[in-house]
Amino acid sequence: MAMVEPGELDQDPAGATSVLAFAAFQAVQAALPEYRASALGRLGRIEEAEAEASRAYRTEQGRRWFRHNPRGTDAVAAATKAADDARERTAQYLLAARLEQLREQAAARTGQTAAAPWTERLSELAARPLDGDATGTVIA
């Protein structure tokens, strides 16, 4: 709130609303990494993530170069890393799926359609013809 002088917010209600909204937005942005890490940590401990980690661990230990000593230091280190990576990927997938569900629910409540993913929007935009002014030669 140091962006404005004392009493200035009382004189401009629209400005006050903007300043407060921006401060709230910054607070949310600052808290986001911690909340994301916490959510990924919790999702990494659920049954699906543990099962995926276990499969990755067994798969890595069964690789040709570890078959002679699947319990050796190198095999265990590689298997542990593979399990951790699989657990993290699963947690990220589950978080993305849950966020998409929440977006769809919010859109249904407000009567809006959910925004299409960027991969779909970009292909639609790329297919559009350029305006007449923008079809000249581009020199980079």
N, C-alpha and C positions, 0 to 999 in steps of 0.2 A: 504494500500500500504506500510505499515511499514515492510512487510515481506522481502523486498529486499532493497539492498543498492542503493543510488542514482546513476544513470548511468548504473546500472546493466541491466535494461530492454532494453536499447539501444543495448547492446551487444548480447542479446539473444532474438530475435523476437518471437520464439516459447514459450519461458518462459514468455515473456511479455503478449502474448495472453492468456496463461494459468492463469496468475495472474489476468488479467482483467476479464476473464470469471468467475473465482472463486469469485472475488469481486462482480460481477454482480449477481451471484447466491446467495451469502449471502445477498445482498440488497433485492432481491426478497423474500427470506425466511423471512427476518425481516419484510417486509411489508405485507406478506400474511395474518397473523391473523387479521390485521386491515381491509384489503380489504374483507376478508371472513365475518367478523362481519358486515361490511357495507352492503354487498350484502344480507346477511340474514335479516338484519333490513329492507331493502327495499322490499325484497320478502315477509316478514311477513306482509306488509301493502297492498299487492295486494288483489284483490277480492277473489281469491280462498282461500287464507290463512284466510281472515276475515270470509268467509262463514264457513270454517272448525272450526274456533274458536267459532263462534256463535252456531254451532251445538253442540260442546263440552260443552259450557256453559249451554245450555238448557238441555242437557242430564244429566249433573251433578246436576242441580237443580231439575230434575225430579226423582232423586234417592229416594228410599223408605224412607231413614232416613231424607230426607229434605222435603218430601211432605207436612208435617204439617206446615212448615214455610220456603217456598222456598226463601223468601227475608231476612231471618235471617243472622246474621253475619257469622256463620259457613257455611251456604249454599252459600253465596256470595263469601266467601274466597275460598271454594273448587271449585266453578264454575269458578272463575277467574283464579285459578291455572290450571284447566283443559283446559280453553280457551288458556292461554299462552303456555302451553305445546303443544296443537294441532297446534297453529300458528307456533311455532318453528319447529315442525316436518314437517309441510307442506312446510315451507321455506327451510328446509334442503333437502327435496325431490325435490323441484323445482330447487334448485341450482345444485344438483347432476344430474338431468335430463338435465339441460342446459349445464353443463360441458361435459356430454356425447355427446350432439349434437355438441359442439365445437370440441371435439376430432375427431368425425366422419367426420366433415367438413374439418378439417386440414388433416386428413388421405386421404380424397378424393382429396384434392388439391395436395398433395405430391405424390399421387399414392401408398401410403402404406396402408396396411390393418390395421384397428384399433386393438389394443391389446385386447385379450379376457380378461374378468374379472378374478380376482384371483380365484373365486369360480370354474370357469370352468378349469382354468389352473392347480389348485391343484389336482382336481380329475383325470385329465389326467396324471399328474406326479405320483400320488399315484398308478396308475394302471401299471406303467412301472416296469419291473423286475429289481432287483438289479444286479449290476455287480457281477461276480464270487468272487472277492476279498472282497466284502462287505457283503456276506451272512453269515459270521461267527456269533457266539454268542455275543450278546451285554450285557455287565455287567454294570449296572448303579449304 
